[in-house]
Amino acid sequence: MTTTDKHNERIAKMTFASVYPMYVEKVEKKGRTKEELHQVIQWLTGFNNKKLQELIKEKVNFETFFEQATLNPNAHLITGVICGYRIEEIENPLTKQARYLDKLVDELAKGRKMEKILRV
């Protein structure tokens, strides 16, 4: 399944603040914590809690969110299918980065061990 330009643009313009509460709800519903979610986000993006809260408050879109991020050098190890897309096959860098984050949140919610999620 390949992403379309319209799909890529929609992800770029979506605000991180609009998705973040859904991430929190998803992981907490499955018995994980907001702190674990922040650990996963920090691993992928380099954002500490203070910076994360600033970005949420500023209502930055995913394009700005990932422009400001320092992507983990091991992010390429995140593979598999998320939202019907095989991550390794996504060509648009921003869409791939957003799907990396979705995949990590999904793994956290599914109870995967933190060492596995963080590709240690």
C-alpha positions in Angstrom: 0.0 0.0 0.0 1.7 3.2 -1.1 0.9 6.6 0.4 -0.6 9.3 -1.8 0.4 13.0 -1.9 -2.9 13.9 -0.2 -2.2 11.4 2.6 1.3 12.7 3.1 0.0 16.3 3.2 -2.7 15.4 5.7 -0.1 13.9 8.1 2.2 16.9 7.7 -0.6 19.4 8.6 -2.0 17.3 11.5 -1.1 18.8 14.9 0.9 16.7 17.3 -1.3 18.1 20.1 -4.4 16.6 18.5 -2.9 13.1 18.4 -1.0 13.1 21.7 -4.1 12.6 23.9 -5.0 9.6 21.8 -1.5 8.2 22.4 -1.8 8.7 26.1 -5.3 7.1 26.2 -4.2 4.1 24.1 -1.2 3.3 26.3 -3.0 3.9 29.6 -5.9 1.8 28.6 -3.5 -1.1 28.2 -1.8 -0.5 31.6 1.2 1.4 30.4 2.1 4.9 31.7 2.4 8.4 30.3 6.0 8.3 31.5 6.7 5.3 29.4 5.1 7.0 26.4 7.4 10.0 27.0 10.4 7.7 27.2 9.4 6.2 23.8 8.9 9.7 22.3 12.2 10.9 23.7 14.0 7.9 22.3 12.7 8.6 18.8 12.8 12.4 18.7 15.2 13.5 21.4 12.5 15.7 23.0 12.6 15.8 26.8 9.3 16.4 28.7 9.7 20.2 28.8 10.3 20.4 25.0 7.4 18.0 24.4 5.0 20.1 26.5 6.2 23.3 24.6 5.4 21.7 21.3 2.0 20.6 22.5 1.2 24.0 23.8 2.4 25.6 20.5 0.1 23.2 18.6 2.9 22.4 16.1 2.0 20.2 13.1 3.9 16.9 12.5 6.0 18.7 9.8 7.4 21.1 12.4 7.5 18.5 15.1 9.8 16.2 13.1 11.8 19.2 11.7 12.8 20.0 15.2 13.4 16.4 16.2 16.8 14.7 16.3 15.7 11.3 15.0 17.3 8.4 16.8 20.0 6.8 14.6 18.3 3.4 15.2 14.9 4.5 14.0 15.4 2.6 10.8 15.1 -0.6 12.8 11.4 0.1 13.3 9.7 -2.1 10.8 6.4 -3.8 10.3 2.9 -2.7 9.4 1.0 0.2 11.0 -2.3 1.7 9.8 -2.2 -0.6 6.8 1.3 0.6 5.6 4.5 -1.3 5.7 6.9 1.2 7.3 9.9 0.0 5.3 8.1 0.8 2.0 7.0 4.4 2.9 9.0 6.8 0.7 7.9 10.1 2.1 10.3 10.8 5.0 7.8 12.7 7.1 5.1 10.1 6.7 7.7 7.4 7.6 8.7 9.3 10.8 5.0 9.7 11.8 4.5 6.0 11.3 7.6 5.2 13.3 6.0 7.1 16.2 2.7 5.3 15.7 4.4 1.9 15.6 6.3 2.6 18.9 3.1 3.7 20.6 1.4 0.6 19.3 4.2 -1.6 20.6 4.0 0.1 24.0 0.2 -0.4 24.2 0.6 -4.1 23.2 2.8 -4.7 26.2 6.1 -5.2 24.4 9.2 -4.9 26.7 10.8 -1.4 26.7 14.2 -2.8 25.6 12.5 -4.2 22.5 10.6 -1.0 21.8 13.8 1.1 22.1 15.7 -1.3 19.9 18.4 -1.9 22.6 
